[in-house]
Every structure is written in C-alpha cells, then in structure tokens.
Amino acid sequence: MALKSRICEILGIEHPILLAGMGGASVPALAAAVSNAGGLGVLGAAACSPDQLRSWIRQTREMTDKPFGVDTLLPASVRRGSAPQVEGSSENPTALLGEYQEFTRDFIRREHLPEVDVESAMRAAGVPKMGKASPQLFTKEFFEAQMEVVIEEKVPVYAAGLGNPGPWMDRLHANGTKVMAVIGKVKHARQVVETGVDMIVAQGHDGGGHNSPVGTISLIPQVVDAVGDRVPVIGAGGISDGRGVAAALMLGAEGAWIGTAFLATEEAGIERFQKEAIIESGDADTVVSRSITGKPARMIRNKWADAWIEAGKDPLPMPYQSMISGPVMASGVKAERKDVIPGFAGQGIGLIHSIRPAADVMREIVEDAEFALARAKSYC
C-alpha cells in the first residue's frame, strides 16, 4: 500500500512526511533534500534575519522544484511588543542580565571552555547578523519583517512554529500559501482553526525543541476530535521512524512532522559532533529545560541545563535567555563538547543509529510506515 493522505494533494507532495522546521538544522540543503525525496522540506528560520531568510528561500528554490515551507516563531507576548517577565516575578528581565551573565562566565571557567568573541556567541545563540536598518532579534518589528519576506517571496507553505499566524492569514492565502500552526494543547488548536489555517501540527511532549506538556499519544487523538472535522491534523513529537508515522495515522493524524530523525543526516545544518551525540544517545538521555531559549525545550541532557537546576535559578524568558546561553553555546561548539551543547532532540533519539543522507531516511520511514500499516490489518 502507498503511503498517502489528503495532505499530499493539499501540499502537492508524494508522501505525508513533513520536515520539522528546526532552527540551525533545517537549512536549505536539508529542506530541499526532503522535498526532493517526496516529503515537504521546511526551513527552520526562526532566528533568520529578513535578508538571510530571503536568501534561504531562494537557495532552496535553486535546489528543488518541489513545494517547501518556512517555519518561524510568533510568540504572543513579543508579537504584541511587550517585554515578557521572569517566571513567577514581575521584575523586568533586563534588570537581571548582569547577574545572569556572571553566572555564564562562572560556568565557562568551571568547565574550562575556550573564550569566544561576541559575534560567535550571538551566532551560536541563533542571533543573525543584522544590518544597520534591521530590527532587533525577536521583537515585534523582527517578526513583522520576517513575515513580509515570507509574503513577498510567495513561499508554498508557511508554518507558525509557535503562536498564531492569524494577522497575516489573508495575505498568505492571497498568494496561494498553505498555512499551518504547531500547537501543544487542544485549546490552542481551536484558537488557530478560527483564523483559517489549512492544517494543524499537534506536537506532544515527546518532541525535541519547544514542545507540549501533553504526551504525543494523548494529544493527537484529542486534537483530531476537536478540530479534525475542519482541518487535517499532522502528528508530531517523538516520531522517528515509520512505525511512529503509522501510529500517528492510527490515532487520526493525516501525516507526520518529523525532526529528530533528520538531525543525523548529511544535510542537516548542525555540527558533526552534535550528529554523533544523536546516534550515541538513548531513550532516557533527553531533558526539558528553559536554559537555552527561555521556553521549555527538549534537548539531550547536558551540563548547562543541569547547572540551572543545581543553582536553583529560573532562566530568563525569550528572547533574553538566548543572550545568556549564547556564549556557552558558542564556546561549547568551538570545543566540540557533547556534554555541554549536544543540541535539541526528541525522545525517539534511541531509534537513530547512523549519519545518512536525508533521502535514505525518507525512504526508510515511508517503507516502514507502509509495512506497519499493512501489518496492522492482520489484527482485524
């Protein structure tokens, strides 16, 4: 049996497999490779400056004539232009920057990490190099500038990896762009459906990076029951092989949004030592922490995340925590320290055993999903 669903027709793809828009990893080479293999490649463009985003879109078009997407973040508090507060506190996070930067310097000294320049630290934190006229990272102006590029470039698919794309919906649809939103709760699915999205990505707690407090196997059917009669639902969170895709489809999803399985590919934009950390890790080697971005995100367990727990400190909210974690990330990358900055990953990490071309990963996922679905019929 062929692995198909109605999202294949909606998106113009061969198989209902979508690359998660992972910052730093889902670069043009990887997005194009997934699209060329019959899925939907998605650029992880959350921290791209408007100029870099435009360049990435055009690079992807040079590498594939297939549909592809762009994923950015639209956090509500920043989109409104207000400064998010430290969890459980009314204090402005900028007042704590000095104290937290000293915490970072102490960590770097204790771990004997190399010194890095400011530019390297900012790049490691995902902060793009901005021109003089460019808006500050993760401000209302930054998000609006990114969205203008998405609209001007008429990308085939736009995914809001966080937040509600409603304010841009009419202009996106006028371009023929299909719009999806990644959600982690049923109430958020109901909210974004009202804005006119074309599909929902229901990402559970098992997933890498920013995720949900609700487990994947519980979240998907509840979202399907809530909004599946209005839009297709795509399952996400810990889906790292064809069996996971088949399970998501059995739960009512019509496709799968997959990230971690594509991290250890030749085309992924992360460092080689981080890819090695993926294939060396197992099911219990991830942790959810706010230590990198300021929002809960699943990553491979590391000393930086542990240091915040040991110190009893609450990380700053997005985008301020990136200013704190940036030097550690840059220094850890420079030293190739898997124990400091191995990267984001989902709980399906133990299913990944080698670094391969993305096309091989896609082919195996599709074949294994078809086999699992055919095998399921034997139980009826």
Buried (B, 14 or more C-beta within 10 A) or exposed (E): EEBBBEBBEBBBBBBBBBBBBBBBBBBBBBBBBBBBBBBBBBBBBBBBBBBBBBBBBEBBBEBBEBBBBBBBBBBEEBBEEEEBBBEEEEEEBEEBBEEBEEBBEEBBEEBEBEEBEEEBBBBBBBBBEBEEEBBEBBBBEBBBBBBBBBBEBEBBBBBBBBBBBBEBBEBBBEBEBBBBBBBBBBEBBBBBBEBBBBBBBBBBBBBBBBBBEBBBBEBBBBBBEBBBEEBBBBBBBBBBBBBBBBBBBBBBBBBBBBBBBBBBBBBBBBBEBBBBBBBBBEEEBBBBBBBBBBBBBBBBBBBBBBBBEEEEBBBBBBBBBBBBBBBBBBBBBBBBBBBBBBBBBBBBBBBBEEBBEBBBBBBBBBEBBBBBBEEEEEEE
